[in-house]
Amino acid sequence: MEASVMPESRSHSPETLSRIKKIADPRHILCREDMLWVLHYVQQKVAQGEPALLELPKPRLLQNFQFFGEAALLLLDRSAAGHAQDERIRICLREAMHGLVPPASGERS
């Protein structure tokens, strides 16, 4: 592949975008499978060396990692589930995917 040719780093299947949108929707009740799906999605993108991640500044990459870790820990402690914790998990999942997916409308960058 020629160095000037960029891979399709910002394209997502309609199924992937639909799933991400559903998980980000506060009306959707998060389940363990949703959380695992996002964590696996992020892990895959990191392992693949996703160009969109490589474009992020180092402090933002550290934030992504922090939110990824927090989401994983919250997943382990789902016994105290409630609206506040669900919203915190949703925020962590969204922030862990920062740079990988288009921001939701009305969301700050």
TORPA-4810 file (N, C-alpha, C, O; in nm, 3 decimals):
<nodes>
NODE_1_0.085_-0.119_0.000_0.000_0.000_0.000_0.088_0.124_0.000_0.188_0.128_0.072_M
NODE_2_0.055_0.219_-0.076_0.127_0.345_-0.086_0.109_0.425_0.043_0.001_0.425_0.102_E
NODE_3_0.213_0.494_0.085_0.209_0.569_0.211_0.104_0.679_0.210_0.047_0.711_0.315_A
NODE_4_0.077_0.738_0.095_-0.020_0.848_0.089_-0.165_0.800_0.090_-0.257_0.880_0.106_S
NODE_5_-0.186_0.670_0.073_-0.322_0.617_0.072_-0.361_0.581_0.215_-0.298_0.497_0.279_V
NODE_6_-0.466_0.645_0.263_-0.513_0.619_0.398_-0.616_0.507_0.397_-0.702_0.503_0.309_M
NODE_7_-0.610_0.416_0.496_-0.713_0.314_0.505_-0.845_0.375_0.548_-0.849_0.487_0.599_P
NODE_8_-0.952_0.303_0.528_-1.085_0.349_0.570_-1.095_0.344_0.722_-1.161_0.256_0.777_E
NODE_9_-1.030_0.436_0.788_-1.025_0.433_0.934_-1.150_0.489_0.999_-1.175_0.462_1.117_S
NODE_10_-1.228_0.563_0.926_-1.345_0.627_0.988_-1.477_0.569_0.939_-1.584_0.624_0.966_R
NODE_11_-1.470_0.458_0.870_-1.596_0.399_0.825_-1.636_0.287_0.920_-1.552_0.209_0.966_S
NODE_12_-1.763_0.280_0.947_-1.818_0.178_1.035_-1.937_0.116_0.965_-2.007_0.181_0.888_H
NODE_13_-1.959_-0.010_0.993_-2.076_-0.075_0.935_-2.201_-0.012_0.996_-2.197_0.039_1.108_S
NODE_14_-2.312_-0.017_0.924_-2.438_0.035_0.980_-2.475_-0.036_1.111_-2.531_0.025_1.202_P
NODE_15_-2.443_-0.165_1.121_-2.474_-0.241_1.242_-2.393_-0.187_1.361_-2.445_-0.172_1.471_E
NODE_16_-2.265_-0.158_1.336_-2.179_-0.106_1.442_-2.229_0.030_1.489_-2.242_0.054_1.609_T
NODE_17_-2.257_0.120_1.395_-2.307_0.253_1.431_-2.440_0.245_1.504_-2.465_0.320_1.598_L
NODE_18_-2.527_0.154_1.461_-2.656_0.136_1.526_-2.638_0.088_1.670_-2.706_0.136_1.761_S
NODE_19_-2.548_-0.005_1.689_-2.523_-0.059_1.823_-2.465_0.049_1.914_-2.507_0.063_2.028_R
NODE_20_-2.370_0.125_1.863_-2.310_0.233_1.942_-2.415_0.337_1.979_-2.419_0.383_2.093_I
NODE_21_-2.499_0.374_1.883_-2.606_0.472_1.909_-2.702_0.420_2.015_-2.744_0.495_2.103_K
NODE_22_-2.737_0.292_2.007_-2.829_0.233_2.105_-2.767_0.235_2.244_-2.833_0.271_2.341_K
NODE_23_-2.640_0.197_2.254_-2.572_0.194_2.383_-2.560_0.334_2.442_-2.569_0.351_2.564_I
NODE_24_-2.540_0.435_2.357_-2.526_0.574_2.404_-2.659_0.636_2.445_-2.661_0.737_2.515_A
NODE_25_-2.770_0.578_2.403_-2.903_0.632_2.432_-2.937_0.612_2.580_-2.942_0.499_2.627_D
NODE_26_-2.959_0.722_2.655_-2.990_0.710_2.798_-3.119_0.632_2.826_-3.140_0.584_2.938_P
NODE_27_-3.205_0.619_2.726_-3.329_0.542_2.746_-3.304_0.392_2.738_-3.386_0.312_2.784_R
NODE_28_-3.191_0.354_2.681_-3.156_0.212_2.668_-3.097_0.164_2.801_-3.006_0.226_2.855_H
NODE_29_-3.149_0.055_2.852_-3.097_-0.003_2.975_-2.973_-0.085_2.939_-2.981_-0.183_2.865_I
NODE_30_-2.860_-0.043_2.993_-2.734_-0.112_2.964_-2.734_-0.252_3.024_-2.777_-0.272_3.138_L
NODE_31_-2.686_-0.346_2.947_-2.669_-0.481_2.999_-2.521_-0.517_2.991_-2.442_-0.447_2.927_C
NODE_32_-2.485_-0.625_3.056_-2.347_-0.671_3.057_-2.294_-0.690_2.915_-2.179_-0.656_2.886_R
NODE_33_-2.376_-0.745_2.826_-2.335_-0.769_2.688_-2.298_-0.638_2.617_-2.202_-0.635_2.540_E
NODE_34_-2.375_-0.531_2.641_-2.344_-0.400_2.582_-2.205_-0.352_2.626_-2.125_-0.307_2.545_D
NODE_35_-2.180_-0.364_2.755_-2.054_-0.317_2.810_-1.937_-0.399_2.755_-1.835_-0.343_2.716_M
NODE_36_-1.953_-0.530_2.752_-1.848_-0.616_2.698_-1.825_-0.587_2.550_-1.711_-0.589_2.503_L
NODE_37_-1.932_-0.560_2.476_-1.920_-0.531_2.333_-1.833_-0.407_2.312_-1.743_-0.408_2.227_W
NODE_38_-1.859_-0.299_2.389_-1.781_-0.176_2.373_-1.635_-0.200_2.412_-1.544_-0.158_2.341_V
NODE_39_-1.613_-0.268_2.524_-1.475_-0.294_2.567_-1.400_-0.377_2.463_-1.284_-0.350_2.435_L
NODE_40_-1.467_-0.475_2.407_-1.404_-0.558_2.304_-1.379_-0.475_2.177_-1.275_-0.489_2.114_H
NODE_41_-1.474_-0.391_2.140_-1.461_-0.304_2.022_-1.337_-0.215_2.036_-1.256_-0.206_1.944_Y
NODE_42_-1.323_-0.150_2.152_-1.208_-0.062_2.174_-1.079_-0.143_2.173_-0.981_-0.102_2.112_V
NODE_43_-1.080_-0.259_2.238_-0.960_-0.343_2.243_-0.917_-0.384_2.103_-0.798_-0.383_2.071_Q
NODE_44_-1.014_-0.419_2.018_-0.983_-0.457_1.880_-0.921_-0.341_1.803_-0.822_-0.359_1.732_Q
NODE_45_-0.978_-0.223_1.818_-0.927_-0.105_1.746_-0.785_-0.071_1.791_-0.702_-0.033_1.709_K
NODE_46_-0.757_-0.084_1.920_-0.621_-0.058_1.970_-0.525_-0.162_1.913_-0.417_-0.128_1.867_V
NODE_47_-0.565_-0.290_1.916_-0.480_-0.398_1.866_-0.452_-0.382_1.716_-0.345_-0.420_1.669_A
NODE_48_-0.548_-0.328_1.642_-0.533_-0.309_1.498_-0.452_-0.184_1.465_-0.420_-0.159_1.348_Q
NODE_49_-0.418_-0.104_1.567_-0.346_0.021_1.541_-0.431_0.120_1.465_-0.382_0.187_1.373_G
NODE_50_-0.556_0.131_1.502_-0.652_0.219_1.435_-0.592_0.359_1.413_-0.555_0.425_1.510_E
NODE_51_-0.583_0.404_1.288_-0.525_0.537_1.259_-0.593_0.651_1.334_-0.526_0.747_1.373_P
NODE_52_-0.723_0.643_1.356_-0.792_0.750_1.427_-0.739_0.764_1.569_-0.732_0.875_1.622_A
NODE_53_-0.701_0.654_1.632_-0.643_0.661_1.766_-0.503_0.721_1.763_-0.464_0.797_1.851_L
NODE_54_-0.428_0.686_1.660_-0.291_0.736_1.648_-0.286_0.886_1.627_-0.184_0.950_1.653_L
NODE_55_-0.397_0.944_1.579_-0.405_1.088_1.557_-0.437_1.165_1.686_-0.420_1.287_1.691_E
NODE_56_-0.482_1.095_1.789_-0.517_1.162_1.914_-0.391_1.205_1.989_-0.290_1.135_1.985_L
NODE_57_-0.397_1.320_2.057_-0.283_1.359_2.140_-0.266_1.262_2.257_-0.363_1.200_2.301_P
NODE_58_-0.145_1.250_2.307_-0.116_1.155_2.415_-0.205_1.175_2.538_-0.253_1.076_2.594_K
NODE_59_-0.229_1.300_2.582_-0.318_1.316_2.699_-0.458_1.258_2.675_-0.518_1.201_2.766_P
NODE_60_-0.509_1.272_2.553_-0.642_1.217_2.522_-0.638_1.064_2.520_-0.732_0.999_2.565_R
NODE_61_-0.530_1.007_2.469_-0.515_0.861_2.472_-0.516_0.809_2.616_-0.576_0.706_2.645_L
NODE_62_-0.449_0.882_2.705_-0.449_0.843_2.846_-0.589_0.852_2.905_-0.629_0.768_2.985_L
NODE_63_-0.664_0.954_2.865_-0.803_0.966_2.911_-0.885_0.848_2.862_-0.962_0.789_2.938_Q
NODE_64_-0.868_0.812_2.735_-0.940_0.696_2.681_-0.909_0.573_2.765_-1.000_0.499_2.803_N
NODE_65_-0.781_0.552_2.796_-0.740_0.436_2.874_-0.800_0.441_3.014_-0.845_0.339_3.066_F
NODE_66_-0.800_0.560_3.075_-0.859_0.575_3.208_-1.007_0.536_3.206_-1.053_0.463_3.294_Q
NODE_67_-1.081_0.586_3.107_-1.224_0.554_3.099_-1.247_0.407_3.066_-1.343_0.347_3.116_F
NODE_68_-1.161_0.348_2.984_-1.170_0.206_2.952_-1.155_0.125_3.081_-1.233_0.034_3.107_F
NODE_69_-1.053_0.158_3.160_-1.030_0.088_3.286_-1.144_0.106_3.384_-1.185_0.011_3.450_G
NODE_70_-1.195_0.228_3.394_-1.306_0.253_3.486_-1.431_0.176_3.444_-1.501_0.120_3.528_E
NODE_71_-1.459_0.172_3.314_-1.574_0.096_3.265_-1.558_-0.052_3.298_-1.654_-0.118_3.338_A
NODE_72_-1.437_-0.104_3.282_-1.412_-0.245_3.313_-1.434_-0.272_3.462_-1.494_-0.374_3.498_A
NODE_73_-1.388_-0.182_3.548_-1.408_-0.200_3.692_-1.555_-0.188_3.730_-1.604_-0.264_3.813_L
NODE_74_-1.625_-0.094_3.669_-1.768_-0.081_3.697_-1.845_-0.204_3.651_-1.943_-0.244_3.713_L
NODE_75_-1.801_-0.264_3.542_-1.863_-0.388_3.495_-1.847_-0.498_3.598_-1.940_-0.576_3.622_L
NODE_76_-1.731_-0.505_3.661_-1.706_-0.607_3.763_-1.792_-0.585_3.887_-1.824_-0.681_3.957_L
NODE_77_-1.829_-0.460_3.914_-1.906_-0.427_4.034_-2.049_-0.387_3.999_-2.099_-0.285_4.048_D
NODE_78_-2.114_-0.464_3.917_-2.250_-0.433_3.874_-2.354_-0.459_3.982_-2.473_-0.434_3.960_R
NODE_79_-2.313_-0.509_4.099_-2.410_-0.539_4.205_-2.481_-0.412_4.254_-2.596_-0.418_4.296_S
NODE_80_-2.412_-0.300_4.248_-2.470_-0.174_4.295_-2.531_-0.097_4.178_-2.519_0.025_4.170_A
NODE_81_-2.598_-0.169_4.089_-2.654_-0.105_3.969_-2.765_-0.008_4.007_-2.844_-0.034_4.098_A
NODE_82_-2.768_0.100_3.940_-2.870_0.201_3.958_-2.857_0.302_3.847_-2.765_0.294_3.766_G
NODE_83_-2.949_0.397_3.842_-2.948_0.495_3.734_-2.817_0.574_3.731_-2.759_0.594_3.624_H
NODE_84_-2.770_0.618_3.848_-2.647_0.699_3.851_-2.528_0.618_3.802_-2.445_0.668_3.726_A
NODE_85_-2.519_0.491_3.846_-2.407_0.409_3.801_-2.419_0.377_3.652_-2.319_0.376_3.581_Q
NODE_86_-2.541_0.351_3.605_-2.560_0.324_3.462_-2.515_0.444_3.378_-2.452_0.427_3.274_D
NODE_87_-2.547_0.564_3.425_-2.507_0.683_3.350_-2.355_0.699_3.353_-2.295_0.738_3.253_E
NODE_88_-2.293_0.670_3.468_-2.147_0.678_3.477_-2.083_0.577_3.382_-1.986_0.609_3.313_R
NODE_89_-2.136_0.456_3.377_-2.084_0.353_3.287_-2.098_0.399_3.142_-2.006_0.384_3.062_I
NODE_90_-2.214_0.455_3.109_-2.239_0.502_2.972_-2.137_0.610_2.933_-2.084_0.609_2.822_R
NODE_91_-2.109_0.702_3.025_-2.010_0.807_3.000_-1.872_0.745_2.979_-1.800_0.783_2.886_I
NODE_92_-1.836_0.651_3.064_-1.704_0.585_3.052_-1.692_0.513_2.918_-1.588_0.521_2.853_C
NODE_93_-1.796_0.443_2.878_-1.792_0.370_2.751_-1.778_0.467_2.634_-1.699_0.444_2.542_L
NODE_94_-1.855_0.576_2.638_-1.848_0.676_2.530_-1.708_0.738_2.524_-1.653_0.755_2.416_R
NODE_95_-1.653_0.772_2.639_-1.521_0.835_2.643_-1.410_0.738_2.604_-1.309_0.780_2.547_E
NODE_96_-1.427_0.611_2.634_-1.328_0.510_2.594_-1.324_0.496_2.442_-1.221_0.459_2.385_A
NODE_97_-1.438_0.524_2.376_-1.445_0.516_2.230_-1.410_0.648_2.161_-1.416_0.657_2.039_M
NODE_98_-1.374_0.750_2.239_-1.344_0.882_2.183_-1.243_0.869_2.069_-1.138_0.806_2.085_H
NODE_99_-1.274_0.929_1.957_-1.186_0.925_1.841_-1.214_0.808_1.748_-1.169_0.808_1.634_G
NODE_100_-1.287_0.709_1.796_-1.318_0.592_1.714_-1.453_0.603_1.645_-1.475_0.545_1.539_L
NODE_101_-1.543_0.680_1.706_-1.678_0.692_1.652_-1.714_0.839_1.642_-1.659_0.922_1.716_V
NODE_102_-1.805_0.873_1.552_-1.846_1.014_1.542_-1.915_1.056_1.671_-1.991_0.978_1.728_P
NODE_103_-1.891_1.179_1.718_-1.957_1.226_1.840_-2.107_1.234_1.820_-2.156_1.262_1.711_P
NODE_104_-2.180_1.208_1.928_-2.326_1.219_1.924_-2.362_1.365_1.907_-2.287_1.454_1.947_A
NODE_105_-2.477_1.392_1.847_-2.520_1.530_1.827_-2.538_1.598_1.962_-2.593_1.540_2.055_S
NODE_106_-2.492_1.721_1.970_-2.503_1.796_2.094_-2.393_1.766_2.194_-2.391_1.822_2.303_G
NODE_107_-2.302_1.677_2.158_-2.194_1.639_2.249_-2.075_1.729_2.226_-2.046_1.766_2.112_E
NODE_108_-2.007_1.764_2.333_-1.887_1.846_2.318_-1.772_1.759_2.269_-1.772_1.638_2.292_R
NODE_109_-1.674_1.820_2.202_-1.560_1.746_2.150_-1.450_1.736_2.250_-1.346_1.676_2.222_S
</nodes>
